[in-house]
Amino acid sequence: MSKPDTSPRDQGDAVLARPFSEVRIDALKRWSLERVDASGEAWECRWQEASRSLHHAHTSPNCTETHTSLYCSWNDSAEQMVDLLTDERLDDLLLGTDIDLLVVPDPDSLDSDTNSLFRYYVRILWAAEVLLDDLQAILKLATVGGQAKSLRRSLSQSAPLDVDTLRAFTSHVGKHGAQAADRIHCWNHHARFFFEDAQPEPNHLRGCTALTARATPARDAPLDAVLMPKLADIVGTVAVALRNADGQINQPSILAAVAAEYGSCWPR
């Protein structure tokens, strides 16, 4: 049997094949560019520096400065995102051909490449959720206990994806605490998988009711497909949320409140 043709399509075709390395590198570039401020400094490092010399209610007589643990934890989690985005093991997979990752026509024979890519996106979603949840925790202190949905809405301003909807998507496709029929774990024995990075044409999704990161499904919706959002949109949403958080917390009174909740004294 001859090997299938995996060469890029010509311009006359609806979909062009491209290696996953392009998708990953584009997302990495976006993350590297947008998760820092205009001077190139990480936002959370700037918050740490600004809060160190503030007087906090919990400080002891021997305290010289306050270290806010949450900022360093956020930075550690951000480095895990970098680890994922610099992982080259799936780089040779092709997006956009009929034989690989655009769609799985026979759900009973989900190929290993699609499975691998699906798991990779889920790991990115997990990392994004941790980072977004920490930003929400910071904003909750900054707004004296604002409601979760309104906090996520403020993080979402100008972001590629709505934070609340992205979080719901992650819960639907990447977690096993699912009980309603709209969770993938209730119907993944017959699921089809699509990737926005493969630029599927509308006709590819015809006849499918897809779970997406752009709209929360109705409860108990009869779903049979997953449409993974673009990798750059996931990481771009976290980066924009970080910038939006900075607009609310970068003032002494709020930095002090965050430090009082998550800080510890550094003795002489």
Residue, then its C-alpha position, 0 to 999 in steps of 0.5 A: m500500500s502506498k503511503p498517503d500524501t502529506s505534502p502541503r496543498d496548493q492555493g486552490d484547496a480549501v485547507l493548507a497543511r502546515p506542521f504543528s511547529e508553526v502553531r506552537i512557535d506562533a503561540l510561544k512568540r505571542w506568550s513571550l511578547e504579551r506576558v511582560d510590560a512595555s519595558g520587558e519586565a514580568w508584571e508579577c515581578r513589578w508587583q513584587e518589587a512595588s510591594r516590598s517596601l510597603h508597610h503591612a499590618h502583619t509585619s514583625p519588628n524584625c521585618t525588613e521587607t515583605h515577600t508576596s508568595l502568590y507573585c512568585s507562584w504565578n511566575d513558576s506556573a508561567e514557566q510551566m507554560v513556557d515548558l509546554l510551549t517549547d516542547e518540540r515532540l509534536d512538531d512534525l505532525l501536520l495540520g490541515t490534511d484529510i488524513d491527520l488532525l483536521v477531523v477524525p472521520d471514524p471515531d472508533s479508530l482515533d489515531s495516535d497523532t490526534n490523541s497526542l495533540f488533544r492531550y497537549y492542548v488539554r495540558i495548555l488549558w490546565a496551565a491557563e486555568v491555574l494562571l487565570d484562577d490566581l489572577q482572579a484571586i488577586l482581583k477578588l482582594a482588589t475589589v473587596g470580594g467581587q463576584a467570580k463572573s464579574l471578575r472574569r469579565s474584567l480579565s476578559q477585556s480585549a482578550p481573544l477568548d472570554v475567560d469564563t467560557l474558556r474555563a467552562f470549556t476546560s472543565h468540559v473537556g479536561k476534567h473528570g468531575a463530570q456528571a452532566a451530559d454536556r461533559i465530554h466524559c459522558w460521550n467521548h466514546h463517539a466524539r469527533f475532534f477538530f482544531e481551529d489551528a487546522q482552519p476547518e471549513p464550515n462544511h467540516l463541522r456540518g452535522c456536528t454539535a461541537l463543544t467550543a471555547r466560544a460558547t458555553p453549551a446548554r446543559d445536557a446538550p446532545l454534543d458529538a464533537v470538540l473544536m479546540p481553540k487556537l493555541a495562540d488564543i489560549v495563551g493570548t487570553v492569559a497574557v491579556a488577562l494579566r495586563n487587565a489585572d495590572g490595571q486594577i491592582n498596581q496601587p499601594s493599597i491593593l498591593a498591601a491587601v494582597a501582601a497581607e493575604y499572601g505575604s510573609c516577612w523577611p527578617r533581618 
